[in-house]
Amino acid sequence: MTLNFYFSTKKRQKESIEKKQEKSNSLEELKLILSPFNIFIISLIVAGSLLLLLVGYVMWNDVTVWAKEFDLIFFGSRTSEAISLGIGLNVIHYYLMGILFVFSALIVFLLKRWNYKTKN
């Protein structure tokens, strides 16, 4: 009877150790995912996507409501509109910033993965 108790407690101890290791592994993976560098990459992608959505909305609105042409939408003056922010930005500037944010995040992410693979 004591021998059976000994084996059952060893089995429970082993199971509890395995559960703790699984929890610590998942916590380490979460820490890797939510690292400051990854949050920076995600914020660049979100900012670029929001800028591109804004450009898409402005273009759609100008084409459907005002019947403007694309060259006037991209390069036209918008000093009286909210998109210019009072500093003379055109839609092409927002478009280029959005593309720059998304591609720079992609390049940084790929360089980070390449650097990680070469170290291991």
Secondary structure as GFF3:
##gff-version 3
##sequence-region A 1 120
A	DSSP	alpha_helix	2	33	.	.	.	ID=ss1
A	DSSP	alpha_helix	36	64	.	.	.	ID=ss2
A	DSSP	alpha_helix	70	75	.	.	.	ID=ss3
A	DSSP	three_ten_helix	82	84	.	.	.	ID=ss4
A	DSSP	alpha_helix	91	119	.	.	.	ID=ss5
###
